[in-house]
Amino acid sequence: MASANAAVVEISQTANKFTASIVLQYENKYIDVKSILGLFTSLLNGGTYELHIHGPDAEEAKKAMLEVFQKHNLQVTLADN
């Protein structure tokens, strides 16, 4: 569980460095990645996630978010915008 906590905190902190909107889609739920509470309830289930990233710094945010998800061995794809 400690590693899941670390993943949630690091993902949220990374997302908060950007002004872009970063939303994680898991099944039929959409979670604001900048919200630690929202992430806790979703990331602990495992599975595949899809990131929706829109905004002025979206390209940089996409790269950073993919890196942090991969670092924590979480499966994530980028949504086609």
ZIPEDA-V845899 format. One line per field, one symbol per residue. ss: DSSP state (H for helix, E for strand, - for the rest). phi: phi as a letter, one per 40 degrees, with the letter a starting at -180 (. if undefined). A space follows every 10 residues. Layout:
BEGIN
ss: ???
phi: ???
END
This chain:
BEGIN
ss: -HHHHHHHHH HHHHH----- EEEEEE--EE EE---HHHHH HHH----EEE EEEE---HHH HHHHHHHHHH H---EEEE-- -
phi: .ccccccccc cccccccbcd cbbbbbfbbb bccccccccd cbcccghbbb cbbbicbdcc cdcccccccc dcfbcabccc c
END
